[in-house]
Amino acid sequence: MNKPYLEKLAYHIKQLRAQKSLTQDDIGINGISRQMVSLLELAKTDITVSKLKILADNLGVKVKDLFDFE
């Protein structure tokens, strides 16, 4: 696991969520738990591509937008 990259992704996901005034509970649906969202935002877990797609859908963004932080 590339911790520095995961930390950047985690921060960006948290920013996207905050920009949309969503809670972790709001996006912790459709196969992603609130606990998974929390672990992601703390950079404490890795995530699969299929879960990233669900997360992007829950945030109302495209998967590529999750990686638009560099």
Buried (B, 14 or more C-beta within 10 A) or exposed (E): EEEEEBEBBBEBBBEBBEEEEBEBEBBBEEEBEBEBBEBBBEBEBEBEEEBBBBBBBBBEBEEEEBBEBE
